[in-house]
Amino acid sequence: MNSSNILCGGIGLAQAVNTGPNNKKQVMRAMTYEFDLSVVVTAHSETFVCGPTMRAADASIDAARAAGFSVQAIIALDNATPQTAAYFNQAAFDHWDRVVLTQGDLGRARNEMVTQHTKGSAIAFLDADDLFSENWLAEGMKRLPRRTGPWRTGDCASRTELAV
């Protein structure tokens, strides 16, 4: 993982750091951020259930932006079936960035997204067959401490649970 705050779908809020040798928490790299929040929808073989998921994601992103947060929206197509890829490549999703992955594993796909594609100081993951409420991102972001500078090697943060 990189040195970002992470909002995990339905789980809560966390400031996450990588666990290094001997289970010591460490931050992987110094980084400056272009967005307050990166929202990543991971898709594999979902099709019919994606409509409600994407409407919920768009509504929650709109609410976060209305609350003053900048948001990067990314669809991660990890070994997506042709039907799933076709669904997410519709023009209706052109306001989302799309990333094609070949990890074949949710954890590895998320790690790749965090380390190579996200530009937010916080990250929210949502599977393409899940839902979250319209206020989830905005309320979660309000509860995270604001960073005034980049994370640096050696910075640590503890997990903060949040029920929104």
Secondary structure, 3 states (H helix, E strand, C coil): CCCCEEEECCCEEEECCEECHHHCEECCCCECCCEEEEEEEEECCCCCCHHHHHHHHHHHHHHHHHCCCCEEEEEEEECCCHHHHHHHCCHHHCCCEEEEECCCCHHHHHHHHHHHHCCEEEEEEEECCCCCCCCHHHHHHHHCCCCCCCECCCCCCCCCCCCC
